[in-house]
Amino acid sequence: MVYRFLFWFAIFMFAAPLIVNADALFDEETEKEIGMMLDSRGCATGCEGKTFDGRAVKAEMVDINGDRVAEYFVTLTDKYGCGSAGCAAAIFMRRSGRWVKLAESFGLTILKTKTRGYSDLMANYGKLSWNGQKYEVVIRPSR
C-alpha cells in the first residue's frame, strides 16, 4: 500500500509541471501578436487591441524591476479570456530583442513587495517571487 502511494505521488510530482505548462493561457501565436502590438508606437504607455483571431487584449506599462525600462502587464479582456477566476493576464519583458512572458495566470496581480529587485506577483495558484532567473511559486494557497 505504501509503495503504491509513493509510486503515484512520484508520478504526480514529476508529471504535474508538464501538465500545467501544456495548458498555457497565452499560446505561442498570441504571444507573438502581443509582441508586435507592444513594439508599435501606439503602445508606448499602454494600449488595447485585438489579436488576429479576434481576442481582445489590454496592455499596461509597468516597471517590475525598477530599471525604468517598460515591462507590460497584458490582460485578455474578452469572454474567452475572462471567467469566474478573473481574466487571463501575463507579464511581458523585452529580452534579447524579443518579448518574453515571465508569468501568467487568471487574476494575476502585481504586489508592492519585491524579491531580488522584482515585484512579487499573486496568481490564482499562489504567490510568485523572482529567483534571479524566473518567477517561481513560493506560497501555495491552502485548500
C-alpha positions as CSV (number, residue, x, y, z in Angstrom):
1,M,0.0,0.0,0.0
2,V,2.8,2.4,0.9
3,Y,4.7,1.6,-2.3
4,R,1.6,2.2,-4.4
5,F,1.1,5.6,-2.7
6,L,4.8,6.5,-3.3
7,F,4.6,5.4,-6.9
8,W,1.5,7.7,-7.6
9,F,3.0,10.5,-5.6
10,A,6.2,10.4,-7.7
11,I,4.2,10.3,-10.9
12,F,2.1,13.3,-9.8
13,M,5.2,15.3,-8.7
14,F,7.0,14.8,-12.0
15,A,4.0,14.9,-14.4
16,A,2.2,17.9,-12.8
17,P,4.6,20.6,-14.1
18,L,4.3,19.1,-17.6
19,I,0.5,19.2,-17.4
20,V,0.4,22.7,-16.1
21,N,2.8,24.0,-18.7
22,A,0.9,22.3,-21.5
23,D,-2.2,24.4,-20.8
24,A,-0.7,27.9,-21.4
25,L,-3.2,30.8,-21.3
26,F,-1.2,32.7,-23.9
27,D,-0.3,30.4,-26.8
28,E,2.8,31.0,-28.9
29,E,0.9,32.7,-31.7
30,T,-0.9,35.1,-29.3
31,E,2.4,35.9,-27.6
32,K,3.9,36.8,-31.0
33,E,1.0,39.1,-31.8
34,I,1.2,40.7,-28.4
35,G,4.9,41.3,-29.0
36,M,4.1,43.1,-32.3
37,M,1.5,45.2,-30.5
38,L,3.9,46.2,-27.8
39,D,6.5,47.2,-30.4
40,S,4.1,49.5,-32.2
41,R,4.4,53.2,-31.4
42,G,0.8,53.3,-30.3
43,C,1.6,51.2,-27.2
44,A,4.2,53.3,-25.6
45,T,2.4,53.7,-22.3
46,G,-0.4,51.2,-22.8
47,C,-2.9,50.2,-25.4
48,E,-5.9,48.0,-26.3
49,G,-6.2,45.9,-29.4
50,K,-7.3,42.6,-30.9
51,T,-5.3,39.6,-32.0
52,F,-5.7,38.1,-35.5
53,D,-8.2,35.6,-34.1
54,G,-10.3,38.4,-32.5
55,R,-9.2,38.2,-28.9
56,A,-9.4,41.5,-27.0
57,V,-6.1,42.4,-25.3
58,K,-5.2,45.3,-23.0
59,A,-1.6,46.2,-22.2
60,E,-0.5,48.4,-19.4
61,M,3.1,49.6,-18.9
62,V,4.7,48.6,-15.6
63,D,8.2,48.6,-14.2
64,I,8.5,45.4,-12.1
65,N,12.3,45.7,-11.5
66,G,12.9,49.4,-11.1
67,D,15.2,49.7,-14.1
68,R,13.0,52.4,-15.7
69,V,12.5,50.2,-18.8
70,A,9.0,49.2,-19.5
71,E,7.6,45.8,-18.9
72,Y,3.9,45.2,-19.8
73,F,1.0,43.7,-17.8
74,V,-1.2,42.2,-20.5
75,T,-4.8,41.0,-20.0
76,L,-7.1,39.1,-22.3
77,T,-10.3,41.0,-21.8
78,D,-12.8,39.1,-23.9
79,K,-15.3,36.4,-22.9
80,Y,-12.8,33.7,-23.7
81,G,-10.0,35.3,-21.6
82,C,-12.1,36.0,-18.5
83,G,-14.1,33.8,-16.2
84,S,-15.0,33.3,-12.6
85,A,-11.3,33.3,-11.6
86,G,-10.7,36.7,-13.3
87,C,-9.1,37.5,-16.6
88,A,-6.0,35.7,-18.0
89,A,-3.0,38.0,-17.6
90,A,0.7,37.9,-18.1
91,I,3.8,40.0,-17.5
92,F,6.0,40.5,-20.6
93,M,9.6,41.8,-20.6
94,R,11.9,42.6,-23.5
95,R,15.0,40.3,-23.6
96,S,17.5,40.0,-26.5
97,G,15.3,41.9,-28.9
98,R,12.0,40.0,-28.3
99,W,9.2,40.0,-25.8
100,V,9.3,37.1,-23.3
101,K,6.4,36.1,-21.0
102,L,7.6,36.0,-17.4
103,A,4.4,34.8,-15.7
104,E,0.8,34.1,-16.5
105,S,-2.3,33.3,-14.5
106,F,-6.0,34.1,-14.1
107,G,-6.4,37.1,-11.8
108,L,-2.7,37.9,-11.8
109,T,-1.8,41.0,-9.7
110,I,1.5,42.8,-9.0
111,L,2.2,43.1,-5.3
112,K,4.1,46.0,-3.6
113,T,6.7,43.6,-2.1
114,K,9.8,42.7,-4.0
115,T,12.2,39.8,-4.1
116,R,15.7,40.2,-5.6
117,G,14.6,43.5,-7.1
118,Y,11.5,42.3,-8.9
119,S,7.9,42.8,-7.8
120,D,6.2,39.8,-6.3
121,L,3.1,38.5,-8.0
122,M,-0.1,36.9,-6.8
123,A,-1.6,34.3,-9.1
124,N,-4.6,32.1,-8.7
125,Y,-2.2,29.2,-7.8
126,G,-0.1,31.1,-5.2
127,K,2.4,33.9,-4.6
128,L,5.3,34.1,-7.1
129,S,8.7,35.6,-6.4
130,W,11.7,36.2,-8.6
131,N,14.6,33.7,-8.0
132,G,17.1,35.7,-10.1
133,Q,16.2,33.9,-13.3
134,K,12.5,33.4,-13.4
135,Y,9.3,33.6,-11.3
136,E,8.6,30.6,-9.1
137,V,5.7,29.7,-6.7
138,V,6.8,30.4,-3.1
139,I,3.4,30.2,-1.3
140,R,0.6,28.0,-2.5
141,P,-3.0,28.7,-1.2
142,S,-4.3,26.4,1.4
143,R,-7.1,24.1,0.4
